[in-house]
Amino acid sequence: MKKIWVFGKVYDLFSMPLQDIKKDIETRVKDFVNVDIPVTIDVNDKYVGIAFHRGLNEKLCVGSYLEYDTWLLTGEGYNGFVPVYSFGSIAHFPNMLYYIDENDFLKSYKKNFDYYCNT
């Protein structure tokens, strides 16, 4: 059974068609950010790739993720959702970008995946 955890929800790739998963994620993301953000899901024998196709006018830093992008992947903040393994709250200041270290994010994401998909 192959499962994915995206935007705060577990999806079983064998029991739900990919198109339905994609539409569900897009609907929930639009409800959260009030903008249509197309999603692509690529499944093969070795991995599942998920891409959110959104306009980007921010500087990318190698080895880190924009905090906003981590929210799209985890669903943090959607209907008050906070993943079990979170980065903790950061004091936010208006009009500032925040970056999350790639290794820290991936460790946390993997722990959340195990927690939500294997319970």
C-alpha positions in Angstrom: 0.0 0.0 0.0 1.6 3.3 -1.1 0.5 6.4 0.8 1.4 10.0 0.6 1.0 12.8 3.2 0.3 16.2 1.6 -1.3 19.3 3.0 -2.2 17.6 6.3 -4.0 14.6 4.8 -3.0 11.0 4.0 -3.9 9.7 0.6 -3.8 6.0 -0.4 -2.5 5.8 -4.0 -4.1 2.4 -4.5 -7.6 3.3 -3.4 -8.0 6.8 -4.8 -7.3 7.8 -8.4 -4.5 10.3 -8.8 -6.8 12.8 -10.5 -9.1 12.8 -7.5 -6.1 13.2 -5.1 -4.9 16.2 -7.2 -8.3 17.8 -7.2 -8.8 17.3 -3.5 -5.4 18.9 -2.7 -6.1 21.8 -5.1 -9.5 22.4 -3.5 -8.1 22.4 0.0 -5.2 24.7 -0.9 -7.5 27.2 -2.6 -9.7 27.2 0.5 -6.5 28.0 2.5 -4.8 30.6 0.4 -7.8 31.8 -1.8 -5.8 31.3 -5.0 -5.8 28.5 -7.5 -2.5 26.6 -7.3 -2.2 23.7 -9.8 -0.7 20.5 -8.4 1.2 17.8 -10.3 1.7 14.3 -8.9 4.3 12.0 -10.5 4.3 8.4 -9.3 6.9 5.8 -10.3 8.5 2.7 -8.7 11.0 4.7 -6.6 9.2 7.8 -5.5 6.2 10.1 -5.6 6.8 13.6 -6.7 4.4 16.4 -5.9 4.8 19.9 -7.3 2.8 23.0 -6.6 2.8 25.3 -9.6 2.7 28.8 -8.3 4.1 32.2 -9.3 7.4 32.8 -7.7 8.9 36.2 -7.4 11.0 35.5 -4.3 14.7 34.7 -4.1 15.4 31.0 -3.6 18.2 29.9 -1.4 20.0 26.7 -2.1 19.6 24.2 0.8 16.4 25.8 2.1 12.7 26.1 1.5 10.5 29.2 1.7 8.4 28.8 4.8 5.3 29.4 2.6 6.2 26.3 0.5 6.5 24.1 3.6 3.0 25.1 4.6 1.8 23.9 1.1 3.5 20.6 1.6 2.4 20.0 5.2 -0.9 21.9 5.4 0.4 23.8 8.5 -2.1 26.5 9.4 -5.0 25.1 7.4 -8.0 25.1 9.7 -5.6 25.5 12.6 -3.7 22.3 11.8 -0.2 22.0 13.2 1.8 18.8 12.4 2.9 16.7 15.3 6.6 17.4 14.3 6.7 21.1 13.6 9.4 23.7 13.6 7.8 25.6 16.4 6.5 29.1 15.9 8.7 31.8 14.6 8.1 35.4 15.5 6.9 36.8 12.2 7.3 40.3 11.1 5.2 41.8 8.2 6.7 41.7 4.7 9.6 39.4 5.7 10.5 36.1 4.1 11.4 33.1 6.2 13.5 30.2 5.0 13.6 26.7 6.6 16.7 24.6 6.3 16.2 21.8 3.9 17.6 19.1 6.2 15.5 20.3 9.1 12.4 20.3 7.0 13.1 16.9 5.5 13.7 15.3 8.9 10.5 16.8 10.3 8.5 15.9 7.1 9.7 12.2 7.3 8.7 12.0 11.0 5.3 13.4 10.2 4.9 11.0 7.3 5.6 8.1 9.5 3.3 9.4 12.2 0.3 10.1 9.9 0.7 7.3 7.4 1.6 4.4 9.8 -1.0 5.0 12.5 
